[in-house]
Amino acid sequence: MISVIQRVRQARVDVAGATIGEIGVGLLVLVCAERGDSEAQADKLLAKLLKLRIFSDEAGKMNRSVQDVNGGLLLVSQFTLAADTSGGNRPSFTGAAAPDEGRRLYDYFVAQARAAHPEVQTGEFAADMQVHLVNDGPVTIPLTVR
């Protein structure tokens, strides 16, 4: 699975003018299931992002996780993370999981996150979403698990 993790002061997802997911301090996680991914990759990604020490401690060093700071998670599906631009100017998305499989793995990822973390919000799979965020730092980290 491919993800882009952004440390945020706040973030929200709107669909058709209505806010469907919103957090304060925490992580905005854009996530994409690739062809061949399974629950094992989703579990590894979740474990990594919950423990990733990218929040500042008292000394200003990145030494705390989202769990340590009681931050929220905003999980947003984004198949375009699987874009292959090596063949020209129009990206190919053939590396992304098929829509049904992508939805299944995204739903699994969300369910596992909700079981492991107290504040989890989401976007809407396959919807036209507007994502608003205040990136803190800025801190933006690509994270891929195989």
C-alpha positions as CSV (number, residue, x, y, z in Angstrom):
1,M,0.0,0.0,0.0
2,I,1.1,3.5,-0.8
3,S,0.4,6.4,1.5
4,V,1.2,10.1,2.0
5,I,1.1,11.1,5.6
6,Q,0.8,14.8,6.6
7,R,1.1,16.1,10.1
8,V,-1.7,18.6,10.5
9,R,-3.1,21.1,12.9
10,Q,-6.5,20.5,11.4
11,A,-8.0,18.8,8.3
12,R,-11.3,18.0,6.9
13,V,-12.9,16.4,3.9
14,D,-16.0,17.8,2.1
15,V,-18.2,16.0,-0.4
16,A,-20.9,17.9,-2.2
17,G,-20.4,20.9,0.1
18,A,-20.8,18.9,3.3
19,T,-18.0,18.1,5.7
20,I,-17.9,14.3,6.2
21,G,-14.7,13.9,8.2
22,E,-12.7,16.3,10.3
23,I,-9.9,16.3,12.8
24,G,-7.8,18.7,14.8
25,V,-4.2,17.9,15.5
26,G,-3.2,14.6,14.0
27,L,-2.4,12.9,10.7
28,L,-4.1,13.2,7.3
29,V,-3.4,9.9,5.6
30,L,-3.9,9.6,1.8
31,V,-3.9,5.9,1.1
32,C,-3.9,3.7,-2.0
33,A,-4.2,-0.1,-2.3
34,E,-2.1,-1.4,-5.1
35,R,-2.6,-4.6,-7.2
36,G,-1.6,-7.6,-5.1
37,D,-2.0,-5.9,-1.8
38,S,-3.8,-7.7,1.0
39,E,-4.8,-7.2,4.6
40,A,-1.1,-7.9,5.6
41,Q,0.0,-4.6,3.9
42,A,-2.9,-2.7,5.5
43,D,-1.9,-4.0,8.9
44,K,1.8,-3.1,8.4
45,L,0.8,0.4,7.2
46,L,-1.4,1.0,10.2
47,A,1.2,-0.2,12.7
48,K,3.8,2.0,11.1
49,L,1.7,5.2,11.0
50,L,0.4,4.8,14.6
51,K,4.0,4.5,15.9
52,L,5.7,7.0,13.5
53,R,7.4,9.6,15.7
54,I,6.8,12.8,13.8
55,F,5.3,15.0,16.5
56,S,7.5,17.3,18.6
57,D,8.4,16.6,22.2
58,E,9.2,19.3,24.8
59,A,12.6,19.8,23.3
60,G,11.2,20.4,19.8
61,K,12.4,17.1,18.4
62,M,10.2,14.7,16.4
63,N,9.9,12.1,19.1
64,R,6.1,11.5,19.6
65,S,3.6,9.5,17.7
66,V,0.0,10.3,16.9
67,Q,-0.9,8.0,19.8
68,D,1.4,9.8,22.2
69,V,-0.2,13.2,21.4
70,N,-3.8,11.8,21.3
71,G,-4.1,13.1,17.7
72,G,-6.8,12.2,15.2
73,L,-6.5,10.2,12.0
74,L,-8.2,11.4,8.8
75,L,-8.0,8.5,6.3
76,V,-8.7,9.4,2.7
77,S,-8.6,6.9,-0.2
78,Q,-6.6,8.2,-3.2
79,F,-6.0,5.8,-6.1
80,T,-3.9,8.5,-7.9
81,L,-1.0,7.7,-5.6
82,A,-0.4,4.7,-7.8
83,A,0.2,6.9,-10.8
84,D,2.9,5.8,-13.3
85,T,4.2,8.7,-15.2
86,S,7.1,7.0,-16.9
87,G,5.4,6.5,-20.2
88,G,4.5,10.1,-21.1
89,N,2.5,13.0,-19.9
90,R,-0.7,11.2,-19.0
91,P,-0.5,9.1,-15.9
92,S,-1.4,5.4,-15.9
93,F,-3.2,4.0,-12.9
94,T,-2.9,0.3,-13.7
95,G,-0.9,-0.2,-10.6
96,A,-3.8,0.6,-8.4
97,A,-6.0,-2.2,-7.1
98,A,-9.3,-2.7,-9.0
99,P,-12.1,-0.5,-7.5
100,D,-13.8,-3.4,-5.7
101,E,-10.6,-4.6,-4.2
102,G,-9.4,-1.1,-3.4
103,R,-12.7,-0.4,-1.5
104,R,-12.5,-3.7,0.4
105,L,-8.9,-3.0,1.5
106,Y,-9.7,0.7,2.4
107,D,-12.7,-0.4,4.4
108,Y,-10.6,-3.0,6.2
109,F,-7.9,-0.4,6.9
110,V,-10.5,2.0,8.3
111,A,-12.0,-0.8,10.5
112,Q,-8.6,-1.8,11.9
113,A,-7.7,1.8,12.5
114,R,-11.0,2.4,14.4
115,A,-10.2,-0.7,16.5
116,A,-6.7,0.5,17.4
117,H,-7.1,4.3,17.7
118,P,-9.8,6.4,19.5
119,E,-10.3,9.2,16.8
120,V,-10.6,8.1,13.2
121,Q,-12.4,10.0,10.5
122,T,-12.6,9.3,6.8
123,G,-13.3,10.5,3.4
124,E,-15.7,8.7,1.0
125,F,-14.3,6.0,-1.3
126,A,-14.5,7.0,-5.0
127,A,-16.2,10.3,-4.2
128,D,-15.2,13.7,-5.6
129,M,-13.7,15.1,-2.4
130,Q,-12.2,18.4,-1.4
131,V,-9.5,18.0,1.2
132,H,-8.7,21.0,3.4
133,L,-5.7,21.0,5.7
134,V,-3.3,23.0,7.7
135,N,0.0,21.2,7.4
136,D,2.0,21.5,10.6
137,G,5.7,22.0,9.9
138,P,5.2,21.3,7.1
139,V,5.7,17.6,7.6
140,T,4.8,15.4,4.7
141,I,6.1,11.8,4.5
142,P,5.5,9.2,1.7
143,L,5.2,5.7,3.2
144,T,4.9,2.5,1.2
145,V,4.7,-1.0,2.7
146,R,5.1,-4.2,0.7
